[in-house]
Amino acid sequence: MLTSDARIEVSGAGRRFGALEVFRDVNLAVGEREVLAIIGPSGCGKTTLLRCMHGLIPLSGGEIVIEGSRVAGPREGVAMVFQHFGLFPWKTVFHNVAYGLKLAGATQAEIRDKVPRFISLVGLAGFENYYPYQISGGMQQRCGLARALSVEPRVLLMDEPFGAVDAQTREILQFELLRIWEMRPTTMVFVTHSIEEAVLMGDRIVVLKGRPATVHEIVTVDLPRPRTRATLATPRFAGLREHVWNTLMADARRAELEIVR
């Protein structure tokens, strides 16, 4: 149900590409300082929906409203972190982080002040003059996160931000992001394929299912914050993970039976 104080409101949203209808009639509301995780099977339109929120792709139907204004394109106050880093290989860490500020019209003095602070925030102090090929995948993703955070967005859209790194780095980055969010809480929409990641990060989890995809369920994650590695061992974490797993697996089993027939 949409609420008047929501920072993001999605109403009757649908998107099709020619004859392919990706999702339809999606209704969501995301509050201030809320983390909304979106999960669902591959091809259900998670990334497409996120890109529609950012204004990179127009909806085919319905609307998305952020801070009271209908989304018609990328806008001030909204930043996105992509799965595959999105760094410029010819720019150093410093200048990759500075890029978003330049686009936002920041002065050179503001860039000199802000960039080192956000590089330090994500744990990259000392690597300002390195190029992307000289640093690890996890460090590249930290750089992309610093670039998004440097414009101090009120809405942060995360498209499987840790999907391109190894499992160990992924866990490190998950807790780094939780640490940063505790320091600078903002509205966040977090798309992931990982059920554990959705439960760990989210205040609520949106489960998309079907073809075209619709909102099957919204799960409230009643785990206290701040969340740490100890959270992963709690019975409630295990219960929520199992609930979401069973919800998704029911569709997978049905699809498998259809193929066998």
N, C-alpha and C positions, 0 to 999 in steps of 0.2 A: 504494500500500500504506500502511495506517495504521501510525503509529509511536507508541510509548508516551509519547514526550516531545513530541508535537505539541500546539500550543496550541489548534488547531481540528481536530476530526475530524468528517467527514461520512460517514455509513455508510448505504448503501442508500437514499439520500434520493430521494423522489419527491413531486411535487405535481401535482394535477389541479384544474381548475375545472369542475365538472359533468362533461360528457362529454369535455372537452378535457384531455388529459394533456400537461402542459408539459415535464416532465423525469422521468426514472425511473432508479433504481439508480445514483445519483451517489455515488462514493466518493472522498474527498479527505482529505489531511492537510496542515496548514499549520504550519510550525515557528515557534519563537520568532525574532523579527527577520527573518522571511522575507516577501518581497513576492510574492504569488501573483496573477498577472494572469489574468482570465477573459475569453475572447473567443469569438465565435460569431455566426452570422447573426441578423438581427433576428427577434424572436419565439421565440428558443430558450430563454428562461427565465433569462438572466443576472441581470437585476435581481430577478426573483422569488426565485432562489436566494440572492442577497445579503440580501434582506429576510427570508428564512427564517433566515439566520445571525444576523440582528439580533433575531429574535423578533417581528417585526412581522406575519409571516404564518406560520401553522403548516404543517408538512409534512403531506402525506397519507399518507406512509409513510417508514420509516427514522428516523434521528435525527441531530441535530447536537449535538456536545459541545464546549463551550469551557471550557478550564482544568479539565477533569474533571467538569463539571456539564452535564447535558442542558439545551439551550436551550428554555425555555418562554415566554419573553417578553423584552423589553429588560432589560438587566442592567448592573450596575456594571462598569466596565472595558472596555466595548465602545461605540464611538462610530461614527456613520455620517455621511458627507458626501454630500449628494444633488446631482443634476445641476442642478436649478433653484434653487440657493442656499438656499431655505427660510428666508429672513430675514423678520422681522416689520417691515413697512414703517413702523410707528409707533414703532419703537425705534431709537435711535442705534447706530452701530457698537459703542460701548462696551457698551450694554445688550443688544445681540444676542449679543455674545461672552459676556457675563455670564450669559445665560439658562441655558446648560448647567450652570454652576456652581451656580446657584440651585436647579435641579432636583436636583442632587447633594447639596444641603444645606450648601453652603459658607457660612461666615459673611461678613458685610459686610467684615470686615478681610481675609479671604482673597480676596474678590472684588477689593477695591481693590489688593491686591498682585499677583494673578495676571493680571488682565485686561490691564493695560498691557504686561506682559511678552509675552503671546502676540500682542497687536496688533502689537507691535514685531517679533516673530519672523516674522510673515507680511508685513512691509513696509507696515503701515498706520499707523505712528506719525504723529500730526498730524491723523488723520481720525476720532478718537474720537467727536466730537460731530456727525458727519455722519449723515444718514439714507440708507437704501439708494437712494432716487431721486436723491440728489445725487452718487453715485459710479458708476464704470463697472461693467460686468458682471464684469470680471476682479477688481476690488476687492471686489465683492460676494462672489465666490467665495473670495477670501482671508479675508473676514470669516467665512464659513461654516466654512472650514478652521480658523481661530483658535478658533471656538466649540467645534469637535470636539476640538482639541488641548488646550484649556484644562482639560479634565477629566482630562488625562494618561492617555488610554486605553492599555491593554495590547494591544487589538485595534482596528484602524482599518479600517472598511469604506467603500470609495469607489465610488459608483455613477455612472460616467461623469462625474467631477467637472468636467471641462473641456469637456464636449460642447456647452455653451450659449454658449461664447465664440468669438470669431473666431480664425483660425489663428495669427496673430502672438501674441495674448494666450495662446493655448493653449500654445505652445512656451515662453513665458516662465514660465507657471505650472508646467509639467512640471519644469523645472529648479529652480524654487523649491521644489517638493515634494521633489525629490531632495536638495536642500540641507538642508531641514528634517529629512528622514528620516535623513540622515547624522549630524545633530546629536542626534536623538532617535529612534534605530531602534526600531521596534516591529513586531508582526505586522500585515501589511496585506493585504487582499484588494481588488484593483483591477479593477473591471469596465469594459470599454471596447469600442468598435466599431473603434478604430484599431489596426491591426497594428503600426505603428511605435511607438505609445505603449505597447503591451503589451511589445514587445521592449525598449524603453528602460527601463521601470519595473520589470519583473518579474525575479525569480530563476528562476521557472518560469512557463510559460503553459499554462493549461488550455484546450483547444479543445473546445467543445461543438458537437455536430452531430446532425442527425436530428430526426424528429418521432415520438414525443417525444424530446427531446434526451438524449443520454448523453455521457459523457466519451469523445471520440474519441481524443485524444492529450494527453499532458502533455510539453511541450517544455522542456528545461533550457536556460536562458539563461546561457551561460558567458562573459559579458562582465564584465570586472573593474569593481569600484567603487572610488572614486566615478566616476559616469558624467557626462560633459560633452557639449557639442556636438560635440567631436571624435569621440565614440563613434559618432555617426550616420554618419560617413564611413569607418568601418572595414569591411573585407571580411566579418568575422564578423557584424556587424550586418546587412549586406545579405543574407548567406546565411540567417540566421535569419528575417528578414522574408520572404524569398522562400519559404522552407519553409512558414511559416504561411499565407502567401498562397495557395500552390498547394493546400494542404490544404483551405482554405475554398472556393476557387474550383471545386474538383471538384464540390462539392455544388451550387454556384450553376449550373454548366453543366448538371448533370443535371436540375435543376429547370426550367431554360429549355427543355431538350429536351422535357420532359414537357408543358410549356405549348404548345409548337409542335405536338406530336402531337395 
